[in-house]
Amino acid sequence: DAVEASVKFAMESPEPTLESAFEDIFAD
């Protein structure tokens, strides 16, 4: 669920930061 939420947020973001999003996801 957290991953889906992050992806959804990144796609809806005006300036998607997928790199940062994935770093945050896989950091844990």
BAVO-481028 format. One line per field, with one value per residue (C-alpha): residue number from 0; residue in three letters; y, z, x. Coordinates in nm, 3 decimals, decimal comma, always signed. Layout:
N
num = NUM/... $
residuo = ala/... $
yy = Y/... $
zz = Z/... $
xx = X/... $
END
This chain:
28
num = 0/1/2/3/4/5/6/7/8/9/10/11/12/13/14/15/16/17/18/19/20/21/22/23/24/25/26/27 $
residuo = asp/ala/val/glu/ala/ser/val/lys/phe/ala/met/glu/ser/pro/glu/pro/thr/leu/glu/ser/ala/phe/glu/asp/ile/phe/ala/asp $
yy = +0,000/+0,240/+0,181/+0,241/+0,560/+0,681/+0,606/+0,777/+1,081/+1,095/+1,070/+1,339/+1,566/+1,871/+1,780/+1,403/+1,295/+0,922/+0,890/+1,034/+0,837/+0,506/+0,598/+0,659/+0,332/+0,112/+0,295/+0,109 $
zz = +0,000/+0,085/-0,253/-0,438/-0,241/-0,321/-0,690/-0,693/-0,520/-0,761/-1,067/-0,936/-0,829/-1,052/-1,046/-1,000/-0,798/-0,864/-0,775/-0,428/-0,388/-0,464/-0,240/+0,045/-0,026/-0,043/+0,236/+0,481 $
xx = +0,000/+0,283/+0,444/+0,117/+0,061/+0,412/+0,369/+0,029/+0,176/+0,469/+0,244/+0,009/+0,294/+0,360/+0,728/+0,753/+1,054/+1,047/+1,414/+1,358/+1,037/+1,208/+1,500/+1,256/+1,072/+1,381/+1,563/+1,340 $
END
